[in-house]
C-alpha cells in the first residue's frame, strides 16, 4: 500500500492556494500550463546567448593574441635593428654626419618607427633620423636609465617625443664597447600601426583594442584614434592585469558605462619578469549577445498571443460556470444576514456541485428560521442576566468606595492619633534623662536612650507606611524628568549628612526619563540612600548611576561596592518589613517596597544583582516616551 507523504510547508501552500478567489486560482493554473513552453523558450535563448558569449571571448582572445604577436615582432625587429646599428663603424666612431644619413634612410624604410636616435653615455643625442632644432637629452628617460644600468635592451613608458611631439613608447639598445656603456640606439615606436590587425580581424564594428604601459597610461587605441591617449585607465582594471595571469578574459565597464568582453596579454622583454606593456582587446557585451536577445524576444512575443487567449478562455469559463453562481449564493447569504430567512437559491443555481450547495443553503435558511424563536428567547434571558450583573457591579463598587474611605480614615488615625503618644514617650524620656541626670545609673540612662530611639524609629516607620500607602492613591503626573540632575542634588545632600566620609559618586550625564518627577525622586533617594548606607564600612566607597542597553531596552542602574547581599534571598528584597541585614545598618524595610511600587506604576521593572561583600547593582526600566500615556500611568 503506497503512502503519500506531504510536508507541513506543502500543506500550508495548498491551504493558501485554496483560499484565493476562484478567478485567481484559474489564472494561476493557466500560468502554470504556459510555464513549460516559456521555460523551453527561455532556456533555448539563454543557451544561444551563452554560446554567443563564448564566441565573443574567443574572438577577443584572437585579437589580443594577434596584437601581442605583432608587437613582439615589432620589438624583436627593433632590437635587431639597434644591434645592427651598434656594430656600424660610423656609430662606434661617432661620425654624426654619416650616421645622420643612415638613420634618415632607415626611418624612411621603416614607417613603423616615429624616429631613431643615438645618444652618448651621458644621454645627449648626437644623431637623429629627424632634424633636431635644439640639443636633446634622454638622460631622464626610463628606457635610457635601464639600458645604462643593465646593459640590456630596455623599454620605456608613455612619453611625448621631444622631436616628434607624438605620444609613443621607446626602446633602447645599449652601445657597449670593451665592456663599457658608451650610449644607446633609441627607437620610437608607432603603435597606431597596429590598427591594420584590427582591420583584418573581421570582428564587429564595436571591436577595439588599447595598448597600456606598465603605469596604466594609454599608449594607443584601435579606434577613436588619440582619444584618451596619455590618460590612465581605471585603477581597478590595471590591478586586474597586474595581479592576473599572462592572459585572461573578463568583463569590465568602460568609463562611459558600456559593458565589454575583453582579453588582455602581458608583454615582457627577454630576461625581465615585469611586463613593459599590456594589450587589451575586446568588444561590446551588448553587441555580442544582441542577436540571441532578439531571438529570445521574438520567441516570447510569439508565445504571448497564445497566453492571452488561454487567459481569456479561463476568464469566460470562470465567470459563467463559477463566478456568476457564487455571486448568487453570496447575494442570498447577505439577505439571510439581513434577516430575510425566506430567500431560496436552489431554483436559480442548478446542476453540479453548486446545485447541491444551493440545496444545502436553502436547508440552512429553513433551520435558521426554526431556531429564530429560541434565539430571541435566549436573548431575553441574557438581558435579564445583564441587568442582575449591573446591579451586582454597582453594589461592589459601593463596597470598594467604602473600603477606600476606611483606608483613608485609618491613615488619618495613624498619622495623628499614633503620633501623639510617640511624642509623649519621646518627650518624657528626654525630661527624665535631663532631670535625673547623674542620680540614675548608667544602665537606666541606656534604657532611656533606647526608649527614645525606639519611639523615633516607630515614627519613621509610620512615615514610611503612610508614604507607601499614599503611592497608590496619588495621580502620576507625566513629564520629562532629568534623573542626572536629581541624583546630583541627592548626592550633595548625602555628603552634607556625613562630610567626614570619602565617597566617589559617579553620575552619568543626560539621563532622562518620562514619568512623575516627585515619585522618581523618591526612587533615586531610596536607591542612592541605600548605596550610601551600605558602603559606610568601605574606605574606598564608590556609587554609580548610569544606563545601559539590554536586549534593545534602555535600563538604568545604581551600583555600589558596599556590603551586598546573598542572592538566595532576592525574592524577599522588595517585600515590606523584610531586611537582609541586621541592626548594624539602620532601616525600616519599606524603602525598596516603595521603590518597586513606584516603578510598577510607571509600567517598569526592577531587579537586583549582588555578591556578599562586593556590592550590589539595582536595575530598573522606565517605558519609552511614546509608549507611556496618562491612562497606563494611572493604573
C-alpha positions in Angstrom: 0.0 0.0 0.0 1.6 3.2 -1.1 1.6 6.2 1.2 1.9 9.8 0.0 3.8 12.0 2.5 3.1 15.8 2.3 5.3 18.1 4.4 3.8 20.8 6.6 5.1 23.6 4.2 3.4 21.9 1.3 0.1 21.6 3.1 0.3 25.3 4.1 0.9 26.2 0.4 -2.1 24.1 -0.7 -4.3 25.8 2.0 -3.2 29.3 1.0 -4.0 28.5 -2.7 -7.4 27.2 -1.8 -8.3 30.4 0.0 -7.7 32.6 -3.1 -10.6 33.8 -5.3 -11.7 31.3 -7.9 -10.7 33.5 -10.8 -7.3 33.9 -9.4 -6.9 30.2 -9.0 -7.9 29.7 -12.6 -5.4 32.3 -13.8 -2.7 30.7 -11.8 -3.5 27.3 -13.3 -3.4 28.9 -16.8 0.0 30.4 -16.0 1.3 27.0 -14.8 0.2 25.4 -18.1 2.2 28.0 -20.1 5.3 27.6 -17.9 6.8 24.6 -19.8 6.7 26.4 -23.1 8.0 29.5 -21.5 10.8 27.6 -19.8 11.8 25.9 -23.1 12.0 29.3 -24.9 13.9 30.9 -22.1 16.3 28.0 -21.8 17.0 27.9 -25.5 17.5 31.7 -25.6 19.9 31.6 -22.7 21.8 28.7 -24.2 22.3 30.6 -27.5 23.3 33.7 -25.7 25.9 31.6 -23.7 27.3 30.3 -27.0 27.5 33.8 -28.5 29.2 34.9 -25.3 31.8 32.1 -25.6 32.4 33.1 -29.3 32.9 36.7 -28.2 35.6 35.6 -25.7 37.3 33.5 -28.3 37.3 36.5 -30.8 38.7 38.8 -28.2 41.4 36.3 -27.4 42.3 36.0 -31.1 42.5 39.8 -31.4 44.6 40.2 -28.3 47.0 37.4 -29.4 47.3 38.9 -32.9 48.2 42.3 -31.5 50.6 40.8 -29.0 52.4 38.8 -31.7 52.6 41.9 -33.9 54.0 44.0 -31.1 56.5 41.3 -30.1 57.6 41.1 -33.7 58.0 44.8 -33.9 60.1 44.8 -30.7 62.3 42.0 -31.9 62.8 43.8 -35.2 63.7 47.0 -33.3 66.2 45.1 -31.2 67.9 43.5 -34.2 68.0 46.9 -35.9 69.5 48.5 -32.8 72.1 45.8 -32.5 73.0 46.2 -36.2 73.4 50.0 -35.9 75.6 49.5 -32.8 78.1 47.4 -34.9 78.5 50.1 -37.6 82.0 51.7 -37.6 80.5 55.1 -38.1 78.4 54.7 -35.0 81.3 53.4 -33.0 83.5 56.4 -34.1 80.7 58.9 -33.5 80.7 60.4 -37.0 77.4 62.3 -36.7 77.0 63.5 -40.4 77.3 60.0 -41.9 75.2 58.4 -39.1 72.5 61.1 -39.6 72.1 60.0 -43.3 72.0 56.3 -42.3 69.2 57.0 -39.7 67.2 59.1 -42.1 67.2 56.3 -44.8 66.4 53.7 -42.1 63.4 55.7 -40.9 62.1 56.1 -44.5 62.3 52.3 -44.9 60.6 51.6 -41.5 57.4 53.5 -41.2 56.6 51.6 -38.0 59.1 54.0 -36.3 58.5 57.6 -35.4 62.2 58.4 -35.0 65.6 56.9 -34.4 68.1 58.5 -32.1 71.6 57.8 -30.9 72.7 59.2 -27.5 76.1 59.2 -25.8 76.8 57.8 -22.4 75.6 61.0 -20.7 72.3 60.9 -22.5 72.9 63.7 -25.0 71.6 62.8 -28.5 74.2 63.3 -31.2 72.3 61.8 -34.1 68.7 61.7 -35.2 66.7 60.5 -38.2 64.6 63.6 -37.9 66.3 67.0 -37.6 67.0 68.3 -34.1 66.2 72.0 -33.7 68.0 72.1 -30.4 70.1 70.0 -28.1 68.2 66.9 -26.9 68.9 64.8 -23.8 67.4 61.5 -22.9 69.2 61.1 -19.6 65.9 61.4 -17.7 64.1 58.8 -19.7 63.4 55.4 -18.1 64.5 53.4 -21.1 67.9 55.1 -21.2 68.4 54.7 -17.5 67.5 51.0 -17.6 69.8 50.3 -20.6 72.7 52.1 -18.9 72.1 50.2 -15.6 71.6 46.7 -17.0 73.5 46.9 -20.4 70.4 45.2 -21.8 67.8 46.0 -24.4 65.2 48.1 -22.5 61.7 49.6 -23.0 60.3 52.8 -21.6 56.8 54.0 -20.8 54.4 56.6 -22.2 56.1 59.8 -23.2 55.6 62.6 -25.8 58.6 62.6 -28.1 60.7 65.7 -27.8 61.4 65.8 -31.5 58.1 64.2 -32.9 55.8 65.7 -30.3 53.8 62.5 -30.6 52.8 60.0 -27.9 54.9 56.9 -28.1 57.0 54.3 -26.3 60.7 54.0 -26.8 63.1 51.0 -26.8 66.8 51.4 -26.3 69.6 49.1 -27.4 72.8 49.9 -25.4 76.1 50.7 -27.1 78.7 48.7 -25.2 82.4 49.0 -26.3 85.0 46.9 -24.4 82.5 46.2 -21.7 81.7 49.9 -21.0 78.4 51.7 -21.7 79.0 54.3 -24.5 75.5 55.3 -25.3 72.3 53.8 -26.8 70.4 53.4 -30.0 66.8 54.7 -29.3 63.8 53.8 -31.4 60.4 55.5 -31.1 57.6 53.0 -31.9 54.4 53.9 -33.8 51.8 51.7 -32.1 49.0 53.1 -34.2 50.2 50.8 -37.0 48.5 48.0 -35.1 45.2 49.2 -36.5 45.9 47.0 -39.5 45.4 43.9 -37.3 42.0 45.2 -36.2 41.0 45.9 -39.8 41.9 42.3 -40.9 40.1 40.6 -38.0 36.6 40.9 -39.5 35.2 41.5 -36.0 32.0 43.5 -35.1 32.2 47.3 -35.7 32.5 47.9 -31.9 35.6 45.7 -31.5 38.6 47.7 -30.2 41.9 47.4 -28.5 44.2 49.5 -26.3 47.9 49.5 -25.5 48.8 50.4 -21.9 52.3 50.9 -20.4 53.4 49.5 -17.1 51.9 52.5 -15.3 48.5 52.1 -16.8 48.8 55.0 -19.2 47.1 54.6 -22.6 49.6 54.5 -25.5 47.3 53.8 -28.4 43.7 52.8 -29.3 42.5 50.9 -32.3 39.5 53.2 -32.9 38.8 56.8 -31.9 42.5 57.5 -32.5 44.0 59.7 -29.9 41.0 59.6 -27.6 42.2 59.1 -24.0 45.8 58.6 -25.2 48.0 59.7 -22.3 45.3 59.2 -19.8 45.3 56.4 -17.2 42.9 53.6 -17.4 40.7 52.7 -14.4 42.9 51.7 -11.5 40.9 48.6 -10.7 41.4 47.4 -14.4 45.2 47.9 -14.1 45.2 45.9 -10.8 43.4 43.0 -12.6 46.1 42.9 -15.3 49.0 43.3 -12.9 47.8 40.6 -10.5 46.4 38.3 -13.0 48.0 35.6 -15.3 49.7 36.4 -18.5 46.4 36.1 -20.4 42.9 36.5 -19.1 39.4 37.1 -20.4 36.9 39.0 -18.3 34.2 41.6 -18.3 34.8 45.3 -17.4 32.9 48.5 -17.5 34.2 51.4 -19.6 34.2 54.9 -18.4 31.1 55.7 -20.5 29.2 52.8 -18.7 29.4 50.2 -21.5 30.0 46.6 -20.5 32.6 44.9 -22.6 34.1 41.4 -23.0 37.9 41.8 -23.2 41.1 39.7 -23.1 44.5 41.1 -22.1 48.0 39.9 -22.7 51.2 40.8 -20.8 54.3 41.7 -22.9 57.8 41.3 -21.5 61.2 41.8 -22.8 63.7 39.0 -22.7 65.3 38.5 -19.3 62.7 40.7 -17.5 59.9 39.5 -15.1 57.7 42.6 -15.1 55.8 43.4 -18.2 56.6 46.6 -20.0 53.3 46.7 -22.0 49.7 45.4 -21.8 47.5 44.9 -24.8 43.7 44.6 -24.1 41.2 43.8 -26.8 37.5 43.1 -26.8 34.0 44.1 -27.9 30.7 45.3 -26.6 28.9 42.7 -24.4 25.5 44.0 -25.6 26.5 43.7 -29.3 27.9 40.2 -28.7 24.7 38.8 -27.4 22.3 41.1 -29.2 21.3 38.5 -31.8 20.5 35.9 -29.1 18.5 38.6 -27.2 16.5 39.5 -30.3 15.7 35.8 -31.0 14.6 35.3 -27.4 12.4 38.4 -27.6 10.8 37.2 -30.8 10.1 33.8 -29.4 8.5 35.3 -26.3 6.4 37.6 -28.5 5.2 34.6 -30.5 4.1 32.9 -27.3 2.3 35.9 -25.9 -0.9 35.7 -28.1 -1.4 32.1 -27.0 -1.0 33.0 -23.4 -3.5 35.9 -23.7 -6.0 33.6 -25.5 -5.8 31.0 -22.7 -6.3 33.7 -20.1 -9.4 34.9 -21.9 -10.9 31.4 -22.1 -10.2 30.9 -18.4 -11.9 34.2 -17.5 -15.0 33.4 -19.6 -15.4 29.9 -18.2 -14.7 31.1 -14.7 -17.3 33.8 -14.9 -20.2 31.8 -16.4 -19.6 28.4 -14.7 -18.3 29.5 -11.3 -18.2 33.3 -10.5 -21.9 34.0 -11.5 -23.2 31.1 -9.4 -21.0 32.0 -6.4 -22.4 35.6 -6.7 -26.0 34.4 -6.5 -25.1 32.3 -3.4 -23.4 35.4 -1.9 -26.4 37.6 -2.5 -28.6 35.0 -0.8 -26.2 34.9 2.2 -26.4 38.7 2.5 -30.2 38.6 2.5 -30.2 35.9 5.2 -27.7 38.0 7.2 -30.2 41.0 6.9 -32.9 38.8 8.4 -34.7 37.5 5.3 -35.0 33.8 6.1 -37.5 33.2 3.3 -34.9 33.5 0.5 -34.2 30.4 -1.6 -31.5 29.9 -4.2 -31.9 26.3 -5.4 -34.2 27.4 -8.4 -31.5 29.8 -9.6 -28.5 27.5 -9.3 -29.0 24.1 -10.7 -26.7 21.2 -11.6 -23.3 20.1 -10.4 -21.7 20.8 -7.1 -23.1 24.3 -6.9 -26.6 22.9 -7.3 -26.1 20.7 -4.3 -24.6 23.6 -2.4 -27.7 25.7 -3.2 -30.0 22.9 -1.7 -27.9 22.8 1.4 -28.1 26.6 1.6 -31.9 26.5 1.4 -32.0 23.8 4.1 -29.8 26.0 6.3 -32.1 29.0 5.9 -35.1 26.8 6.8 -33.4 25.6 10.0 -32.4 29.2 10.9 -36.0 30.2 10.7 -37.0 27.4 13.0 -34.3 28.4 15.6 -35.0 32.1 15.5 -37.6 31.9 18.3 -35.2 30.0 20.5 -32.6 32.7 19.8 -34.9 35.5 20.8 -35.9 33.7 24.0 -32.2 33.3 24.8 -31.6 37.0 24.2 -34.3 37.9 26.6 -32.8 35.7 29.2 -29.3 37.3 28.6 -30.8 40.7 29.1 -32.2 39.7 32.5 -28.8 38.3 33.5 -27.1 41.5 32.4 -29.4 43.6 34.5 -28.6 41.5 37.6 -24.9 41.7 36.8 -25.1 45.5 36.6 -26.8 45.7 40.0 -24.0 43.4 41.5 -21.3 45.6 40.0 -23.0 48.7 41.4 -23.0 47.2 44.9 -19.4 46.0 44.6 -18.3 49.5 43.5 -20.1 51.0 46.6 -18.3 48.5 48.8 -14.9 49.3 47.3 -15.5 53.1 47.8 -16.4 52.4 51.4 -13.1 50.4 51.8 -11.1 53.2 50.3 -12.7 55.7 52.8 -11.9 53.3 55.7 -8.3 53.1 54.5 -8.1 56.9 54.4 -9.6 57.1 57.9 -7.0 54.6 59.1 -4.2 56.6 57.5 -5.5 59.7 59.3 -5.6 57.8 62.6 -2.1 56.5 62.1 -0.9 60.0 61.1 -2.4 61.9 64.0 -3.6 59.6 66.8 -0.5 57.4 67.0 2.0 60.2 66.7 0.8 62.0 69.9 1.7 59.0 72.2 5.1 58.6 70.5 5.8 62.3 71.0 4.8 61.9 74.7 7.1 58.9 75.1 10.0 60.6 73.4 9.5 63.9 75.3 9.0 62.4 78.8 12.0 60.1 78.3 14.2 63.1 77.4 12.8 65.0 80.5 13.6 62.1 82.8 17.1 61.8 81.4 17.7 65.6 81.9 16.0 65.9 85.4 17.6 62.8 86.9 21.0 63.4 85.4 23.6 61.6 87.5 21.1 60.4 90.0 20.4 57.3 88.0 22.7 54.5 87.0 24.3 54.3 83.5 22.1 51.3 82.8 19.0 53.5 83.3 20.5 56.1 81.0 20.9 53.4 78.4 17.2 52.4 78.9 16.0 55.9 78.4 18.1 56.3 75.2 16.7 53.0 73.9 13.2 54.3 74.5 13.9 57.5 72.6 15.5 55.6 69.7 12.6 53.1 69.6 10.0 55.9 69.5 11.9 57.7 66.8 12.2 54.5 64.7 8.5 53.9 65.2 7.8 57.5 63.9 10.0 56.8 60.9 8.1 53.5 60.3 4.8 55.3 60.5 6.0 57.9 58.0 7.2 55.2 55.6 4.0 53.3 55.9 2.0 56.4 55.1 4.2 57.2 52.2 3.9 53.6 50.9 0.1 53.7 51.1 -0.1 57.1 49.5 1.7 56.0 46.4 -1.2 54.0 45.0 -3.6 56.9 45.6 -1.6 59.8 44.1 -2.0 60.7 40.5 1.0 60.2 38.3 1.9 63.4 36.5 3.8 62.7 33.3 6.7 65.0 32.4 10.3 64.8 31.2 12.5 64.1 34.3 16.2 64.8 34.4 17.5 61.9 36.5 21.1 63.1 36.4 20.1 66.5 37.9 18.0 64.9 40.7 20.8 62.4 41.5 23.4 65.3 41.7 21.2 67.1 44.2 20.7 64.0 46.3 24.5 63.3 46.2 25.1 66.8 47.7 22.6 66.1 50.4 24.2 62.8 51.3 27.7 64.3 51.5 26.3 67.0 53.8 24.9 64.4 56.2 28.4 62.8 56.7 31.0 65.2 55.4 33.8 63.2 57.0 33.2 60.3 54.6 35.2 60.0 51.3 32.8 58.6 48.8 33.2 58.8 45.0 29.8 59.3 43.3 29.7 58.8 39.5 26.6 60.2 37.8 26.2 59.7 34.0 25.1 62.9 32.2 21.9 63.5 30.3 19.9 60.6 31.9 16.3 61.5 31.1 13.0 59.6 31.5 9.3 60.2 31.2 7.4 60.0 34.5 6.4 61.7 37.7 9.3 63.8 39.0 8.3 63.5 42.7 7.9 59.7 42.6 11.1 59.2 40.6 13.0 61.4 43.1 11.8 59.0 45.8 13.2 56.1 43.8 16.6 57.7 43.5 16.5 58.9 47.1 15.9 55.3 48.3 18.4 53.6 46.0 21.2 56.2 46.4 20.5 56.3 50.2 20.8 52.5 50.5 24.1 52.6 48.4 25.4 55.4 50.8 24.3 53.4 53.9 25.7 50.0 52.8 29.1 51.5 51.7 29.6 53.0 55.1 32.3 50.5 56.1 34.2 50.7 52.8 37.0 53.3 53.0 37.1 53.4 49.2 33.3 53.7 48.7 32.0 54.0 45.1 28.5 54.7 44.0 27.5 54.9 40.3 24.3 55.9 38.5 24.2 55.1 34.8 22.3 53.4 32.0 22.9 50.6 29.5 21.0 48.7 26.8 19.8 45.1 27.5 18.2 43.3 24.5 17.5 46.7 22.9 15.8 48.1 26.0 17.2 51.1 28.0 18.0 50.1 31.6 19.0 52.5 34.4 21.2 51.2 37.3 22.5 52.2 40.7 25.7 50.4 41.6 27.8 50.3 44.7 30.8 48.4 46.2 29.2 48.1 49.7 28.1 45.1 51.8 26.0 43.5 49.2 23.5 40.6 49.9 23.0 36.9 49.4 21.2 36.3 46.1 19.3 33.4 47.6 17.2 36.0 49.5 16.5 38.1 46.4 12.7 37.2 46.4 12.4 38.9 49.8 14.2 42.1 48.7 11.2 44.1 47.8 8.8 42.8 50.5 7.6 45.2 53.2 9.4 44.8 56.6 11.9 42.3 55.1 15.5 43.3 55.8 18.5 41.3 54.6 20.9 42.9 57.2 20.9 43.1 61.0 20.8 46.1 63.3 24.3 47.2 62.1 22.5 49.1 59.3 19.5 51.3 60.1 16.2 51.0 58.2 12.6 50.2 58.3 12.3 47.6 55.5 9.9 49.7 53.5 12.2 51.7 51.2 12.7 49.1 48.5 9.0 48.1 48.6 8.2 51.7 47.9 10.7 51.8 45.0 9.1 48.7 43.4 5.6 50.2 43.7 6.7 53.4 42.0 8.4 51.6 39.2 5.4 49.4 38.7 3.1 52.5 38.5 5.4 53.6 35.6 4.9 50.2 33.9 8.6 49.4 34.5 10.6 46.6 36.1 13.2 46.5 38.9 15.6 43.8 39.9 19.0 43.5 41.6 22.2 41.5 41.4 24.8 41.3 44.2 27.6 39.4 45.7 28.2 39.4 49.5 31.0 41.8 50.4 31.3 43.1 46.7 28.4 45.5 46.5 25.0 45.4 44.7 23.5 46.7 41.5 19.8 47.7 41.2 18.5 47.8 37.6 15.2 49.4 36.7 13.4 50.3 33.5 11.1 53.1 32.5 8.9 52.9 29.4 9.7 54.8 26.3 8.2 58.2 25.9 5.9 57.1 23.0 4.6 54.0 24.9 3.7 55.8 28.2 0.3 57.5 28.5 -1.7 59.0 31.3 -4.1 56.1 31.2 -1.3 53.5 31.8 0.4 55.6 34.4 -2.7 55.9 36.5 -3.3 52.2 36.5 
